[in-house]
Amino acid sequence: MTGSKRDWLMFTGWLLIGACYILGMLSILSIGIFILPITMAGTVVLATRRDTQRGLPGLVSSASLPLFLLTYLNRQGPGTHCTTSANGGSDCIEGLLDPWPLLAGGLLFLVAGVALFHRLRRRPVIGPRRGGSGSPRVAP
């Protein structure tokens, strides 16, 4: 597997792990208690892989996923949205949020994470550290 493809897979993995942490924390009183142990195991799996730190900006982008979900759920907003059924009944949803600020916030987090990812990928590796550590240093 090429380094570029591996970096993108690590970015996506961290994005999904971050989204699962957010979902688990927001739903801690219902399904979150079942989601968080699986997410923690996924974190251990990703953290023990080689070169996984290049994908860590995916955690920044993971904050965009709940905002995109809220944008979708409030797509008929702001205010009240009513629908009518074929048998003459109607159903109204009140208190919908304006979806545009939610979409803007989601895009901001997504773009910030991807930009940080690209910036970290372009840093050259300059060789092993002095003092016995065999891991390479990254140029500042």
N, C-alpha and C positions, 0 to 999 in steps of 0.2 A: 504494500500500500504506500502511495506517495506521501511525503510529509505534508503537503498541502491538504490532501484529502483527510489525513489523520487529524490535522489541526481543526478542520471544520467538523469532523465527527466529535472531537473533544469539546468544541464550542457548543455543539448541539446537545451533547450529553449534559454539560453543566447548565445549559438553558433549561432542559427538562428537569434536572434535579432541583434547580432553584424554583421552578414553577410548582413542583410537588411540595417543596417546603412551604411556599406561600399558601397553596391549597390546604395543606395539612394544618397550618396554624390558623387559617381563617375558619376551618371546620373542625377545630379540635374537640368540640363537644359532641360531634356526631361521627363522621367517618375519618376525621383527622387522626384519631388514635390508631387507626389501622394503616393509614398512609405513611405516617412518620417513620415507623420502623423500616419499612421497605425503602423509603427515601434515604435513611441513614445507611442502610446496607449499600445502596447505589453510590452514596458518597464515598464509602470506604473502597468500593471497587474502582471508582474513577480516580481517587486520590492515590492509589497504589500503582497506577499505570505510569509508564515512562512518558515524559514530556506533556503531562496533563495540564501543567500550569499555563500553557499557552492558550488553553480553552477557557480559563477562568472568567474572562469578560462575558461569557455566556450567562453568568449569574446576574450581571447588570441588565442584560437583555431580558432575563426571565421576569423582571418586574413589569414588562410590557404585556405579558399574556393575560393577567387578571384585568388589566385596563381594557384590552381588546374584548374580553368577555363582557365587561360592563358596557362597553360601547355597543356591542351587538344586542344585549338585553334591553338597552334604552334607545334603540334605533328609531322608535316612534316618538321620542320625546322632543322637547321638554313638555311637561304638563300631563294632560290626560289623553288617553287614546281609547276610543270606543270602536268595537266591531259588532256587526249584526250577523245573526245566523239565518239560515234558510227558513227556519220555522218562526221567524219574527222576533226572537229573543236578542238581547244585546248584552255585551260584556264590556266593562270599562276597567282600564288600569289607570290608577291615579299616581301622581308623584314621580313620573319619569324624569330622569335627569337629562340635561343637554348632552348629547353624545359627542359633540365636537371637542370640548376640552379633554374628555376622556381619551378620544382618539389621538389628540395632539400629545398628551402625556405618554401614551403607549408608544407612539412613534419616536418620541424623544428618548425614552429608555432603550428602545430597540436600536436606533441609530447610534446612540452613545456606546452601547456594548459592542456593536460591530466595528465602530471606529477605533475603539480601544483595542479590540482584537487585531485589527489590521496594523495598528501601530506597534503592538508587541511582537507580531510576526515578522516585522521588518528589522527588528533589532538583531545585529549580528552576534553570534556566539564567538567569544574571543579566546577560549582555551580554559584549561583547568585552573582552579584557585591555588594560591600558595598556601602552604600550611597543611598539606596532606589530604585535603578533600579532593576527591576525584570528579566531582561534578563541575561542568563548565560554568564560567561566569558569563553574564550577559552585559553587553556594553550599556552604559547609562544613557 
